[in-house]
Amino acid sequence: MTRLALAAPAPVTALRRELARAFRDGGLDTPDLDARVLIGHALGLDHAGLVAASERTLDAEEHARVMAMAARHLAGEPVARITGVKEFWGLPLALAPAVLVPRPDTETVVEAALAAVDADGPRDRALRIADIGTGSGALLLALLSELPAASGTGTDVSVAALGVARHNAACLGLAFRAGFVACDVAAALTGPFDLIVSNPPYVPSPDLPTLPPEVRDHDPWLALDGGGDGLETYRAIAREAPRLLAPRGHLVVELGAGQADRVGALMAAEGLVVGTPVRIDLAGIARALHIRRRDASVGLHARPGKKALGLSPNTH
Ligand SMILES: C[S@@+](CC[C@H](N)C(=O)[O-])C[C@H]1O[C@@H](n2cnc3c(N)ncnc32)[C@H](O)[C@@H]1O
């Protein structure tokens, strides 16, 4: 077992090096970053503050606090769970046990959604957004931060998660444009939406016990469990999307590794048009799929079909 050897009192720099060494020896992925974030959190300092305090010697209580956090991390607890905060799309998001830690991969969905919005016109138009399975509110809040006249609704089956999302919206000054509702998938939504995003649970149930411990033991299974084949929530989204999307609306979903073709096929089976290329994340995995309503190509001025006539504006 990896040991932390440095006794108090120790200067910040020495402690950072010692923690990074222990994390590296413990096989953790980002030892230097983790050491910096944990010490900064324990001392209430951001990156600049930590650099400025590099020669400062911690008192015994601060030292004990850092060591306790480091021990939890060495035991497998992710840094974000220890600090209770994770940055997503440059936004600090509070966490709680009920929400997934937002992943950098999910920023691919934000990129794809913004690319779709940009292709249609300026960002300052009054867009209506839905985020299905909002968790911490990561996707909805990232999009609202980029789209100044947009408003949106996040759904989740977890009432506790919705509380976290509401808190994050308020802290980011976005609460007046963000609503949150407890429901299964999109049952409480009426639309129409110009943009629907979702990072649904997509791990096949039988794979859950084999996930890496830092995921299996610390992320809520409700956020991970995609049913027998991992695709159950995609099927539900595909069934709901035709009724919820505005005539030129976009749907962007995150994908689990290797799911692009199967998710594309089940969206097409509901009459939706699947776009290409699929957006690739930093690890080279097809991560975000862009989907539209079939009538998108004929535009807003074409003769509307029955579904388009049935849509009522601003009801979300
Ligand atoms: C993979 S997490 C995504 C969280 C957040 N959107 C993100 O990207 O970090 C999936 C979320 O969907 C929620 N969820 C699971 N099943 C659901 C369902 N049937 N309807 C609505 N939300 C659901 C979970 O509680 C969880 O918050």
The ligand as an SDF file (V2000), in Angstrom:
LIG
                    3D

 27 29  0  0  0  0  0  0  0  0999 V2000
  -25.1400    9.7620  -17.1150 C   0  0  0  0  0  0  0  0  0  0  0  0
  -26.0160   10.7890  -15.9650 S   0  0  0  0  0  0  0  0  0  0  0  0
  -25.8440   12.3690  -16.7680 C   0  0  0  0  0  0  0  0  0  0  0  0
  -25.8700   13.5230  -15.8150 C   0  0  0  0  0  0  0  0  0  0  0  0
  -25.5270   14.8740  -16.4920 C   0  0  0  0  0  0  0  0  0  0  0  0
  -26.4140   15.1460  -17.5910 N   0  0  0  0  0  0  0  0  0  0  0  0
  -24.1020   14.8330  -17.0040 C   0  0  0  0  0  0  0  0  0  0  0  0
  -23.8920   14.7610  -18.2150 O   0  0  0  0  0  0  0  0  0  0  0  0
  -23.1850   14.9030  -16.1880 O   0  0  0  0  0  0  0  0  0  0  0  0
  -27.7020   10.3240  -16.3100 C   0  0  0  0  0  0  0  0  0  0  0  0
  -28.7390   11.0630  -15.4670 C   0  0  0  0  0  0  0  0  0  0  0  0
  -30.0330   10.5800  -15.8940 O   0  0  0  0  0  0  0  0  0  0  0  0
  -30.8440   10.3660  -14.7510 C   0  0  0  0  0  0  0  0  0  0  0  0
  -31.8130    9.3440  -15.1340 N   0  0  0  0  0  0  0  0  0  0  0  0
  -31.7020    7.9920  -15.1110 C   0  0  0  0  0  0  0  0  0  0  0  0
  -32.8010    7.4000  -15.5810 N   0  0  0  0  0  0  0  0  0  0  0  0
  -33.6570    8.4060  -15.9270 C   0  0  0  0  0  0  0  0  0  0  0  0
  -34.9710    8.4420  -16.4710 C   0  0  0  0  0  0  0  0  0  0  0  0
  -35.6440    7.3250  -16.7650 N   0  0  0  0  0  0  0  0  0  0  0  0
  -35.5410    9.6450  -16.6810 N   0  0  0  0  0  0  0  0  0  0  0  0
  -34.8690   10.7990  -16.3670 C   0  0  0  0  0  0  0  0  0  0  0  0
  -33.6310   10.8190  -15.8560 N   0  0  0  0  0  0  0  0  0  0  0  0
  -33.0210    9.6430  -15.6360 C   0  0  0  0  0  0  0  0  0  0  0  0
  -29.8960    9.9750  -13.6510 C   0  0  0  0  0  0  0  0  0  0  0  0
  -30.4560   10.2050  -12.3820 O   0  0  0  0  0  0  0  0  0  0  0  0
  -28.6840   10.8460  -13.9800 C   0  0  0  0  0  0  0  0  0  0  0  0
  -28.7690   12.0910  -13.3100 O   0  0  0  0  0  0  0  0  0  0  0  0
  1  2  1  0
  2  3  1  0
  2 10  1  0
  3  4  1  0
  4  5  1  0
  5  6  1  0
  5  7  1  0
  7  8  2  0
  7  9  1  0
 10 11  1  0
 11 12  1  0
 11 26  1  0
 12 13  1  0
 13 14  1  0
 13 24  1  0
 14 15  1  0
 14 23  1  0
 15 16  2  0
 16 17  1  0
 17 18  1  0
 17 23  2  0
 18 19  1  0
 18 20  2  0
 20 21  1  0
 21 22  2  0
 22 23  1  0
 24 25  1  0
 24 26  1  0
 26 27  1  0
M  CHG  2   2   1   9  -1
M  END
$$$$
